[in-house]
């Protein structure tokens, strides 16, 4: 427990992932399709905007319908790929590209795909709150990737991808935590900052 007597990040992560795991495959499919439709309608961006999605693992929302809808709107897609235990890069995800295992249970483009810097980052997470604070999976991969983009002077739009059941009253944020700009759930796109598009 922290000073406020609330749950720790680790406790919140376990709690919300258990709720996500409890959703049936059919529920996850339905909610993922709702998310894709609402997200594609709500997100506005210029053609050629680079959007990083991710291939779903475990009980994550299936972002593939959303990614294809964004591609149809003119987005250039990329996927995160593990370079080593600490580092992810974002490789071009061409239509119908064959994916390979890329570590951490994920799949992505192989080494022949170009590395891109995304303008919009779809971020997986275990829990989020109404202020845009997120709890990841504990390895810090996205935190480090976002920090590297910031170090290049880039400010990608950070959109969390989650189900409604993953929301918590409050995430115990730390000084180094970077808040999301928005969250996309099956209820739609909710903005936490004034950045409504790319």
Buried (B, 14 or more C-beta within 10 A) or exposed (E): EEEEEBBEBEBBBBBBBEBBEEBEEEEBBEBBBBBBBBBBEBBEBEEEBBBBBBBBEEBBBBBBBBBBBBBEBEBBBBBBBBEEEEEBBBBBBBEEBEBEEBBBEBBBBEEEBEEBBBBBBBBBBBBBBEEBBBBBBEEEBBBEBBEBBEEEEEEBBBBBBBBEBBBBEEBBBEEEBBBBBBBBBBBBBBBBEEBEEB
